[in-house]
Amino acid sequence: MDDHPLLGPVIDVRSRFTAERAALLSLLHSLEPGDWEAPAVPGWSVRDLAAHLLGDDYGRLAGRRDGHRPGPGPEPGATVAQTVHRENARWVDGTRRISPAALTGTLELTGRWVADLWRDTDLHAPSLGVPWAGVDPAPAWFDCARELTEYWTHRQQIRLAAGLPADLSPEAAGPVLDTFLRALPYTLRDTAAVPGTRARVVVDGPAGGVWTVVRAGGGWAHDRAAAAEAAATVRMDAETAWLLCTRGIGPGEAAGRSVLTGDRALAAACRRIVSILR
């Protein structure tokens, strides 16, 4: 499987879905009754976020496993993000009659189905586009990795709502951060530079790593020459990285939590990274 210019080398996370769902279920079982109504993200409680994850499961199973295309399409003039947010809100509103216990039990069932689905997926096949990385269609390996980031991110939001720290273990967070940072070439798409210019993001800690992109041709691409000198480097910890990529914090706050060296304008452009659908 060859490298993809915008996405870099292949990530195979198919084996991670079972462990990620087990961690979610353990978390949900540990919640006190009042935790379910705690705010998790703007406008949604923990219960709502769990219901949203169930909707993600059913949507993926319907489309990829069953070939089912339900519901209305995009409204005239609506963007992909607006359509997705509209359907997510409708689903969550419609599931408010489902109890936390029923949600947890159903997530256990659908989690097994989703893990089976990804386990049997051909990583070479074209799949759903990923707008925040600028690829449509995306190779299945990246669509799969993006889906894992969705589950992991929402689990962290539930943890934070329950007063728990994020799970930044290398097994759980490492593949997610790796996927998030694949958005760098698309993030810099409007940033001009001399061909051969490199920018680098370093995430410290066991779940972190080094991601280097290079200006080549008419855009930016991932670069395996990690030892080559970079014109700009951004260094941050894993907590800052995942919050920045998911807009838990903005670039301004991230600036106070990171170290920039070299070309500050180019480094600042790297901090505009977003690895979720806005």
Protein Blocks (a to p, Z undefined) as FASTA:
>chain_A
ZZdfklopaddfklmmmmmmmmmmmmmmmpcfklmmpcfbghiafklmmmmmmmmmmmmm
mmmmnopaedjdddehiafklmmmmmmmmmmmmmmmpcfklmmmmmmmmmmmmmmmmmmp
cfkbccdddfknopacddfklmmmmmmmmmmmmmmmmmmmnopacdfbfklmmmmmmmmm
mmmmmmmmmpccdehiacddddedjklccdddddehjbccddfklmbccfbdcdddfklm
mmmmnopacfklmmmmcccehjfklmmmmmmpccbdZZ
